[in-house]
Amino acid sequence: MIFEQLEIQLQPYKRGFHLITDEVLGKFPAIKSIKKGFLKVFIKHTSASLTINEDTDPTVRLDFESHFNKMIPENAPYYIHTYEGSDDMPAHLKASILGSSVDIPITNGKLNLGTWQGIYLCEHRNYGGSRKLVLSAFGI
């Protein structure tokens, strides 16, 4: 059994949905040594999230941002947690809906994603800064 774990820090991304698949792979070459297994990607933040979705057409990521902003607006009158800015409480809600981790099968040293799938960093703050990810790969 192989088990590798690494914490990485991403560059700061602007608010929105960003493909980070290549960045994750580039910083974690241990995946190449696993024939059958899984990669777990965990984000160590409460105002950003991770998901897997379309990696080819960038308008999908724009539509994600538009939809989430309409579904979870800023400055809702019932928000109590507002001292970190108008984007903070909506960011927490969006992160909880999307989640803090993704699990991806590894097959023959490669992520076994669908043809048009990629890992998204979902940055929900206007100025979220750099984000830390814990990458854990295990298998045979």
N, C-alpha and C positions, 0 to 999 in steps of 0.2 A: 504494500500500500504506500502510495506517495501522498504526502500532505505538505503543501507549501503555502505560506502566508506572507503578505507584504502590505504595508500601508503606503499609499501614494498620496501626493498632494497635486490636485489639478490646478491649472492656471485659472485665474478669475474669469468667469464667463458673465456676459450681460444677461439680464432677465430674459428667459425664454427656454426653449427646448433645444438641446445641443447633442449631436452625435459624438460619443466618446469611445466607441468600440476600438478604433485604431490606437488611441492613446492608452487604453487599458492593456491591449495586446503588446504594445511597444514597451511598456514598463514591467511586464510580467511574462518573460520568456519561458518560465517554468511550465506553462501550459503545454508547450511542445513535447514535453516528456511524458505526457499522460495519454494512454491509448483509449481508456474508457473511464469517464469520471464526470465531475461537475466543477464549475466555477461559481462561487458566490461572490457577488459584489455588494458591499454594504457601505452606505454613506453615513458619516458620523455627524450629521447635522439635522436640525428639526425644521428648517425652512427651505430645504431643497430635497429632491427625491430622485428616484431612478425608475425607469420603465424600459420596456422593449417595444419597438414599433418600427414603422416604415423608415428605411435608411436611404431611399433613392430620391424621392420627390421632396424638396425642402418646404413646399407649401403645406405639407402635413404638419410640420413642426410649427409653422405660423398659425395654422388652424387650431392646434392644441392650445397655444398661448391665448388666442382669442376666445376660445370656448371656456377655458378655465377662468379667465378674467370676467367673463359674463356670468358664469355659474357661481363664482365666489368673488364678489366685488370688494373693492377697498371701501373704507369709511362706512361700513354698515353701522347703523345707529346702536345696535345691540352689542357691538364689540366692547369688551372691557379692557382687554390686553392691547393697549394702543401706544404705550410709551416708547416703543422702538420704531415707530413710524407707521404710516397707513398701509404699507405693504406687508407688515410683519404677521399679523393675525391671519390674513388670507394665505400667507406663505405656509404657516403651520397647518392650516386646513388642507391645502393642496398637497402638501407633503404626506399627510396622513392618508389621504385618499389614494395617492399613487403608490406610496410605500417607500421603505428605506433600503430595500435590497432586491436583487434579481438573481435567479439561479439559471445557469445555462449549461446544457450538456457539453462535454468535451468528447470528441471522437477522433482518434488518430492524431492527437496533438493540435486540433483546431476546434474552435467554438462551433457547435452544431446548431447554428441559427438557420432560420428559413432564408429563402432567396433574397427577400427584401427586408430583413430584420437587422436592427442595430440597437446598441445600448444608448439610451438617452440620459443625460444629466438634465434634470428639470430644475432650472434655477428660478425660484419664485420671488427673490428679493431684487430690488432695483440695484443694490450694491452689496451683493452677498459675499464677495471676496472669494479667495481660493477655498476649495472644498477638499476634505480628506475622505479617501475611500480605503476600505480594508478589502483586499483581494485574497480569497481563500480558494485554492485549487486542490482537489483530492481525487484519487482514483488509482488505477493500476497502469 
